[in-house]
């Protein structure tokens, strides 16, 4: 049962085939059997999960048939949860319990979903391999010598290994889509402003967006129905009516115009991954879509612009971790400066410190125009490229990542790591929705197909992905994990 | 050498919104430490700012009151620095696109002359919390009640030329924000604070000299003293052949000296950038117009009206409109008593003296406007004389009973009964034969003496007009 999609589980729960308590126990067993190998969870909430499961069963007995009622999920440890530690993958917050629930957590709780635990992640979501976590790297269920991608690597591995039915993640430069691709699952980043950031620990405020990691596009729609929506506590959250995303995924693809960006099929893309993507495009053509070559001429600037804007925002966002009010504090500070310096030096890991320094530099007097302001201009150019493209196509399709999951410890150069997100970053800079879905295996490792939509075209993106999954079964492929 | 002083002021006023600038927490003065700090104010991870629209409205209101340009689009920026009373590690302020642009203020100097002082801009920002040093052994205390309170920082052009002008400017600002009801602007409580930029240059020179900045001065009197002291210091430095160093200084009121602050206390690269957690604030003409409709009559307009409607002198009108409360008080007395001139005399005279003596503000006056109006009405209808009125006024400070009851109880009602007055006049004529003869002989001035005698005899209660008339009749 645990390998089923959330949509299928919802039916099983509704028909009484299984109870939420039974299902929750099954996942908890699976977690205790495999988490040692995968390190996907930082916190496992056995007691509270069973309590929530019992409550869900009671609600169902009383006639409640909310779609996610009783379905076990995991939250990335970046979402604040009352009564459970929220570490953000960092020593800085390893002991931090938030006094409140994030919007996303609130919504899933209200929907009756069961929280199994909090998943591992790159520290403060800064990383593309999950190797920057204070709690150690997550391992890829397809090959435990390989990384699961990042920063939502714990969520992606947990879903891929059936440690949960679905999970939440966040995506600042590809942090949902790239691990989804590496782990062979479905990962969706909604448009910026679609999901409230209230209670989601900030990395780069103008880029961060929460979204689902799950087993099908249909599940992503199901989760989006709970997650999306205006929220007055987040001023950047769009004041748009929410759509019924499930209702929006039943459209055939006849006449769909797919844009193929030349820049996403250039040097650096592995031949095997390209093959899977080309196969998928042929499948789309069979479904009635036409494929058109397009240009995203400024795509090559996206990584550079991103690594100015994101660290700049992060350098300020992470100033609050000063050892004064909560979180890690150094031993025996001699004065205020010592308290600041040692708490932050000891509390943050290397990559976080690197980005704080890069961001601080980019914002410094005399450098602001050359870096931050210029990066914002590039951001505008990148958005213009997409606007132009969407005048002639409905969606843009390419690979999510240039290759499949790499081995742990193999990428030591930070810049090489930053280039991991070459296809995903521009989507964050432009604030667009994008999904990664499995496109088959390359040498036993999953390749991800990236579908990008126009502003707030969540339904269209989910529909295209769902139609593909109706016609294929790549999303049903599972890693062969051995329980030790 | 003749020196010219050049002063620019940066004034912070706390906006009297019910809650903070970006969180729903209340912002009352004097609450228990840290009782007014929620998860946002504590900068808990994951919390986000939401602009308090009331603060924006107040800023726009202020801008309209000083005839300033109102920005249709304003942007909040992060100003980054580390300090324990700044929990986020950055302050939200408006750097490049403030809500209020260029405007001006008309100040009135002691000699009655007026000057226009340019206001460069006014921007909205958050207050920091408060650090308490020396209260806890070996530790500092942090009180975040104030953290996130909305402030309006009003920046003047360097057009102020003396300490007195600076004080006049501050008083005018104080008056305007209180008329607008957007701030208590109590300097002693910190709801109005002032940083002063000062430089000097030889008279006639057009280039600005090197300036120093005096931080956080918290009374009108200290502003004046601090400026005078700093100007003297700069003159001494230059006349001794030295150069003024651009720096931030602190005024020590006890020693009446200014001292440089440690450079660490202010030298920072603040790394400003636009706050990504907030969208730019966009307002339209209709929004601005709607706020314009709510503007009260402002001090300058009210002063002009008092001169025309009540026939007051410029000086009296200026004094009476200095604060909204004073103007309201006066206007109420003037209308209820039916005599604006008398009302002005009483309010600026006896009442003001009373308030000064007791160190009270007009809102705390022991004699309310309606009671003073009755007192004045009793002078007008001849129930009491102006002189007796002063006795009644003194009684009214402690005795809250009706004015008429006080007059009756103390037997202060003016004697107007013609029989009683005639007896009184006869008495005076009989006791002062010499003066009566002088009057009859044509020495008119003696009449004053005789009236005075009658008043004395009646303990001031006789109606002087009637006594005057009766004496003339009897002696003709």
Interface residues (C-beta under 8 A of the other chain):
Chain A: X79 X80 X86 X88 X93 X96 X98 X99 X100 X102 X197 X198 X199 X200 X201 X202 X204 X205 X206 X232 X233 X234 X235 X236 X312 X313 X315 X316 X319 X320 X322 X324 X325 X326 X336 X340 X360 X363 X364 X365 X368 X372
Chain B: X39 X42 X43 X44 X45 X46 X47 X48 X49 X50 X51 X78 X80 X82 X84 X87 X88 X89 X90 X140 X142 X269 X271 X272 X273 X276 X277 X278 X279
